[in-house]
Amino acid sequence: MIVNDIYEMERIVANNDKLHWNNYDVWLLEKQSSADLLSNGVYIDGDWYIRTIFPVEKNGWNIPEKLMK
């Protein structure tokens, strides 16, 4: 689903603990101990996460509906 309003995207990120801002991009961080073996694995505060990036594009953010609360 395309979200083209920053205020709506801020609401979505605020209501989902797995979503985080990185500048204007939105990150989905899912904790997984084997993420150190993956190219999209990131180490944050002592834990490994799988990171999925939803960059802001010309039309807004394209994020899956299952992440919208």
N, C-alpha and C positions, 0 to 999 in steps of 0.2 A: 504494500500500500504506500502511496506517495503522501508524505506530509510536507506541505509547503508553507506552513505557518510556524515561525520559531516559538511562539507562545504555546502552541499545541505540542510541539516537540519537547519543550521544557516540561510540560505537564506529564508527558509520557515517560520521560527520563526520571522525573521526581517520583513517579508511582511504580517504578520497576528497579529493584535493588541491583539487578544485573547490568543495567545500562548506566553509562558514565559519559560525560563530556570530555572531549580532547579537542580544544579549540572549538571549531564548528562541526567537527565529526563526532559521531556517537559510537561508543565502543560497547559491545556486548562481551562481558567477561564471565566465563563459566569455569568454576574451579574443577581442576582435574590433575591428579598427581602425575600422570604420564605426559603432561603437556610439554615437559622439557625435551621430549623427543620430536616435537612438531614444529614446523616453521612458523606457525601462528601462536606458539606458546610464549607466554610472558611471565616473568617472575615479579611478583608484587608483594611486598611486606611479608616475605617468608613463605608464600604459597605460589603454586603454579596455576595458571589460568589459560584457557583457550580464548583467544581474542578474535572477534569478528568485528570488522570496521564497516560502519555505514557512513560513507562520506557525504557531505552536503554537495548536491549537484545542482545543475541549472534549474531543475524543477522542484528541488527540496530534497528530502531524505526518503529513500526507498527502504522501508523496514517491513519485516513480516508482521502480519496482523496478530499473530500469537504473542508478540511482545507488547502489544498495546493493551493497557489496562485503564 
